[in-house]
Amino acid sequence: MPESQDPDRPQDGPDRERLAEVRERIVELDHELIRLIGERRDLVLEAGRIKEALGLPVMDPAREAIVVRRAAERARELGVDEELARDVVWRIIASARSAQTGTTEWGPPPPPVDESP
């Protein structure tokens, strides 16, 4: 079968052009996502420095849980996979936690231990 008739080979034309446009937009969005993640990380680190200066605990698992729930709610509103949103936000939070504490863990923090007698 001649190469031009191969059904598995994408043909030139409007579909090929649209594919190139879509791929270009994906690259642009990837760059924007990375920029936003970096900006968010910088703000989280600044918040940590401010909390430390105020004598407040830097880590706040309850606040982290609120942030993740809010992201999942927004994902649901936008028709985005909630689990994906939770995973991404937890990973971003874990990265900031690692930068603040020097650890390498990621994911949701373990549940609090009840130390009451």
Secondary structure, DSSP 8 states (H G I E B T S, - for coil): --GGG-TTS--SSHHHHHHHHHHHHHHHHHHHHHHHHHHHHHHHHHHHHHHHHTT--S--HHHHHHHHHHHHHHHHHHT--HHHHHHHHHHHHHHHHHHHH-----SS---------
